[in-house]
Amino acid sequence: MLQGFLLGLSTGATCLAYCAPVLFPYLLGEAKSIRQTAWTLSRFMLGRLLGYLVFAVFAWLTGNYLNTLTDRREMLIGFIYILLATLLLWYGLGQTSVPCAAGSLRGFAATLAQERPALFPLLLGLFTGLNLCPPFLLAFIAAGENSTLGHSLLFFLSFFAGTALFFLPAPLLGLGKNVSQLKNVGRLAAAVMSVYYFYSGLLLLWGGMISS
Protein backbone atom coordinates (compact mmCIF):
# COMPACT_ATOMS: atom_id res chain seq x y z
CA MET A 1 0.00 0.00 0.00
CA LEU A 2 3.06 2.26 0.10
CA GLN A 3 2.63 2.94 -3.63
CA GLY A 4 -0.85 4.33 -3.16
CA PHE A 5 0.23 6.39 -0.16
CA LEU A 6 3.14 8.02 -2.01
CA LEU A 7 0.98 8.73 -5.04
CA GLY A 8 -1.48 10.40 -2.68
CA LEU A 9 1.35 12.51 -1.26
CA SER A 10 2.43 13.56 -4.74
CA THR A 11 -1.02 14.87 -5.62
CA GLY A 12 -2.26 15.97 -2.20
CA ALA A 13 0.43 18.58 -1.64
CA THR A 14 0.03 20.17 -5.06
CA CYS A 15 -3.77 20.04 -4.96
CA LEU A 16 -3.90 21.74 -1.58
CA ALA A 17 -1.31 24.35 -2.47
CA TYR A 18 -3.22 25.56 -5.51
CA CYS A 19 -6.79 24.81 -4.43
CA ALA A 20 -6.65 26.24 -0.91
CA PRO A 21 -7.60 29.79 -2.02
CA VAL A 22 -10.65 28.32 -3.79
CA LEU A 23 -11.66 25.60 -1.35
CA PHE A 24 -11.20 27.09 2.08
CA PRO A 25 -13.49 30.12 1.65
CA TYR A 26 -16.24 27.68 0.63
CA LEU A 27 -15.53 25.09 3.29
CA LEU A 28 -14.91 27.35 6.25
CA GLY A 29 -16.98 30.43 5.51
CA GLU A 30 -19.85 29.37 7.75
CA ALA A 31 -17.75 27.74 10.45
CA LYS A 32 -17.68 29.71 13.69
CA SER A 33 -15.76 27.27 15.89
CA ILE A 34 -13.16 24.50 15.72
CA ARG A 35 -15.94 21.92 16.09
CA GLN A 36 -17.90 23.37 13.15
CA THR A 37 -14.71 23.56 11.10
CA ALA A 38 -13.91 19.91 11.83
CA TRP A 39 -17.47 18.84 10.93
CA THR A 40 -17.39 20.71 7.62
CA LEU A 41 -13.96 19.38 6.72
CA SER A 42 -14.92 15.81 7.66
CA ARG A 43 -17.81 15.90 5.17
CA PHE A 44 -15.48 17.29 2.52
CA MET A 45 -12.97 14.47 3.13
CA LEU A 46 -15.77 11.88 3.15
CA GLY A 47 -16.74 13.06 -0.32
CA ARG A 48 -13.16 12.56 -1.52
CA LEU A 49 -13.03 9.11 0.06
CA LEU A 50 -16.30 7.99 -1.53
CA GLY A 51 -15.09 9.15 -4.93
CA TYR A 52 -11.84 7.22 -4.55
CA LEU A 53 -13.62 4.03 -3.48
CA VAL A 54 -15.97 4.23 -6.47
CA PHE A 55 -12.98 4.56 -8.77
CA ALA A 56 -11.32 1.62 -7.00
CA VAL A 57 -14.24 -0.54 -8.11
CA PHE A 58 -13.96 0.79 -11.67
CA ALA A 59 -10.20 0.15 -11.62
CA TRP A 60 -10.71 -3.45 -10.55
CA LEU A 61 -13.36 -4.02 -13.24
CA THR A 62 -11.09 -2.43 -15.85
CA GLY A 63 -8.21 -4.68 -14.84
CA ASN A 64 -10.38 -7.78 -15.16
CA TYR A 65 -11.63 -6.60 -18.54
CA LEU A 66 -8.07 -6.10 -19.81
CA ASN A 67 -7.29 -9.68 -18.80
CA THR A 68 -9.94 -10.94 -21.23
CA LEU A 69 -9.29 -8.33 -23.92
CA THR A 70 -5.70 -9.11 -24.85
CA ASP A 71 -3.01 -11.69 -24.24
CA ARG A 72 -0.41 -8.93 -24.18
CA ARG A 73 -1.69 -7.26 -21.05
CA GLU A 74 1.81 -6.96 -19.55
CA MET A 75 3.08 -5.00 -22.53
CA LEU A 76 0.04 -2.73 -22.51
CA ILE A 77 0.31 -1.99 -18.78
CA GLY A 78 4.06 -1.51 -19.15
CA PHE A 79 3.58 1.06 -21.89
CA ILE A 80 0.93 2.90 -19.85
CA TYR A 81 3.24 2.93 -16.81
CA ILE A 82 6.11 4.43 -18.81
CA LEU A 83 3.85 7.09 -20.32
CA LEU A 84 2.24 8.06 -17.02
CA ALA A 85 5.56 7.95 -15.17
CA THR A 86 6.94 10.48 -17.64
CA LEU A 87 3.88 12.68 -17.15
CA LEU A 88 4.21 12.29 -13.38
CA LEU A 89 7.79 13.53 -13.49
CA TRP A 90 6.65 16.58 -15.46
CA TYR A 91 3.72 17.03 -13.08
CA GLY A 92 5.99 17.01 -10.07
CA LEU A 93 9.12 18.77 -11.32
CA GLY A 94 8.46 20.61 -14.55
CA GLN A 95 5.18 22.41 -13.99
CA THR A 96 5.03 26.12 -13.24
CA SER A 97 1.34 26.22 -12.32
CA VAL A 98 -1.45 23.74 -11.74
CA PRO A 99 -5.10 24.52 -12.41
CA CYS A 100 -7.43 23.75 -9.55
CA ALA A 101 -10.32 21.48 -10.41
CA ALA A 102 -12.51 23.44 -8.02
CA GLY A 103 -11.98 26.63 -9.99
CA SER A 104 -14.49 25.58 -12.64
CA LEU A 105 -17.08 24.86 -9.94
CA ARG A 106 -17.29 28.35 -8.47
CA GLY A 107 -20.70 29.21 -9.87
CA PHE A 108 -22.08 25.74 -9.20
CA ALA A 109 -20.59 25.70 -5.70
CA ALA A 110 -22.11 29.06 -4.82
CA THR A 111 -25.57 27.85 -5.89
CA LEU A 112 -25.17 24.51 -4.13
CA ALA A 113 -23.99 26.18 -0.93
CA GLN A 114 -27.21 28.21 -0.82
CA GLU A 115 -29.67 25.49 -1.85
CA ARG A 116 -28.11 22.37 -0.27
CA PRO A 117 -25.74 23.58 2.45
CA ALA A 118 -25.63 20.19 4.17
CA LEU A 119 -24.57 18.36 1.00
CA PHE A 120 -22.24 21.05 -0.27
CA PRO A 121 -18.98 19.97 1.48
CA LEU A 122 -19.60 16.30 0.61
CA LEU A 123 -20.17 16.97 -3.10
CA LEU A 124 -17.35 19.47 -3.34
CA GLY A 125 -14.98 16.90 -1.87
CA LEU A 126 -16.22 14.34 -4.39
CA PHE A 127 -15.80 16.65 -7.39
CA THR A 128 -12.40 18.02 -6.45
CA GLY A 129 -11.05 14.60 -5.49
CA LEU A 130 -11.66 13.14 -8.94
CA ASN A 131 -8.96 15.17 -10.64
CA LEU A 132 -7.53 13.21 -13.59
CA CYS A 133 -3.92 14.15 -12.91
CA PRO A 134 -0.97 11.74 -13.51
CA PRO A 135 -0.86 10.49 -9.88
CA PHE A 136 -4.58 9.70 -9.93
CA LEU A 137 -4.35 7.95 -13.30
CA LEU A 138 -1.37 5.90 -12.11
CA ALA A 139 -3.33 4.95 -8.99
CA PHE A 140 -6.22 3.85 -11.21
CA ILE A 141 -4.01 1.61 -13.37
CA ALA A 142 -2.04 0.22 -10.41
CA ALA A 143 -5.21 -0.56 -8.45
CA GLY A 144 -6.58 -2.35 -11.52
CA GLU A 145 -3.62 -4.72 -11.43
CA ASN A 146 -4.80 -6.14 -8.12
CA SER A 147 -6.50 -9.51 -8.44
CA THR A 148 -9.19 -8.83 -5.84
CA LEU A 149 -11.59 -5.97 -5.23
CA GLY A 150 -10.42 -5.76 -1.62
CA HIS A 151 -6.83 -5.03 -2.66
CA SER A 152 -8.01 -2.39 -5.11
CA LEU A 153 -10.05 -0.70 -2.38
CA LEU A 154 -7.08 -0.81 0.00
CA PHE A 155 -4.87 0.78 -2.66
CA PHE A 156 -7.21 3.75 -3.01
CA LEU A 157 -7.64 3.94 0.76
CA SER A 158 -3.88 4.41 1.05
CA PHE A 159 -4.05 6.96 -1.78
CA PHE A 160 -6.68 8.85 0.19
CA ALA A 161 -4.54 8.68 3.33
CA GLY A 162 -1.67 10.33 1.45
CA THR A 163 -3.85 13.23 0.35
CA ALA A 164 -5.57 13.53 3.74
CA LEU A 165 -2.29 14.28 5.50
CA PHE A 166 -2.34 17.72 3.87
CA PHE A 167 -6.04 18.54 3.93
CA LEU A 168 -6.99 17.56 7.48
CA PRO A 169 -4.75 19.93 9.47
CA ALA A 170 -4.67 22.71 6.88
CA PRO A 171 -7.53 24.94 8.16
CA LEU A 172 -6.20 24.91 11.72
CA LEU A 173 -2.47 25.20 10.98
CA GLY A 174 -2.55 27.50 7.99
CA LEU A 175 -0.73 25.05 5.75
CA GLY A 176 -2.53 26.34 2.70
CA LYS A 177 -0.32 29.42 2.77
CA ASN A 178 2.95 27.50 2.71
CA VAL A 179 2.80 26.75 -1.00
CA SER A 180 6.51 26.28 -1.56
CA GLN A 181 6.93 23.76 1.28
CA LEU A 182 3.90 21.77 0.14
CA LYS A 183 5.13 21.70 -3.44
CA ASN A 184 8.52 20.39 -2.31
CA VAL A 185 6.91 17.43 -0.54
CA GLY A 186 4.76 16.67 -3.58
CA ARG A 187 7.70 17.00 -5.95
CA LEU A 188 9.80 14.56 -3.95
CA ALA A 189 7.00 11.98 -3.85
CA ALA A 190 6.30 12.48 -7.57
CA ALA A 191 9.97 12.00 -8.46
CA VAL A 192 10.25 8.81 -6.41
CA MET A 193 7.09 7.29 -7.86
CA SER A 194 7.92 8.31 -11.44
CA VAL A 195 11.20 6.39 -11.22
CA TYR A 196 9.46 3.40 -9.66
CA TYR A 197 6.70 3.18 -12.27
CA PHE A 198 9.05 3.87 -15.19
CA TYR A 199 11.22 0.96 -14.04
CA SER A 200 8.15 -1.22 -13.48
CA GLY A 201 6.92 -0.36 -16.97
CA LEU A 202 10.23 -1.37 -18.51
CA LEU A 203 10.14 -4.69 -16.67
CA LEU A 204 6.58 -5.38 -17.84
CA LEU A 205 7.45 -4.51 -21.43
CA TRP A 206 10.52 -6.73 -21.35
CA GLY A 207 8.61 -9.59 -19.75
CA GLY A 208 5.83 -9.25 -22.33
CA MET A 209 8.29 -9.34 -25.24
CA ILE A 210 10.05 -12.40 -23.88
CA SER A 211 6.80 -14.30 -23.29
CA SER A 212 5.50 -13.48 -26.77
C-alpha positions, 0 to 999 in steps of 0.5 A: 500500500506504500505505492498508493500512499506516495501517489497520494502525497504527490497529488495531495500537496500540489492540490492543496497548495493551488486549491486552498484559495478556492476551497477554504473560503467555501468550506470554512466560511460558515464555520464559527468554531473549531468543532464546526470547522472539523465537521465541515472538513470531515464531510469534505474528506468523506466526499473525496473518500467515496469518490476514490472508493468508487474509482477503486471498483472501476479500476478493478473491473477495468483490470479484469476486462483487460485480462480478457481483452488481450493476451499482451496485457503486460506490454500494454500496462508496461507502456501505460506505466512508462507514459504516465511515469513520464507525465508524473515527473513533469507534473511534479518537477516541470510544472510552473502552475497547476489549475485547480479542479474546483476553480471551474465549480465556483458558480455551481458551488455558490448555488449549491452552498445556498440550496443544499448547504448540508450536501455542499462539502460532501459533493465538493470533496467528491468533485475536487477529489476526482482530478484526472492528474498523472498520480490519480491515473497511475493509482487507477491503473495500479489498483486495476492490477490487483486480483481482488476488489479488496486489494483495489479498495485498499490501494485507493484507501492508502491513496486517500490517506496520502492526500488527507495528511495535507487537507486535514490539518490545513484549516487549523495550521494555515498550511494552505499558505505555505505553498513552496513547502507543500510543493517540495513534498509533492515534488519529492514523492512524484519524483520517487514514484515516477522512477518506480513506475518507469522501471516497473513499466520497462520490466513489464514490457521486457517480460511481455516481449520475452513471453511473446 
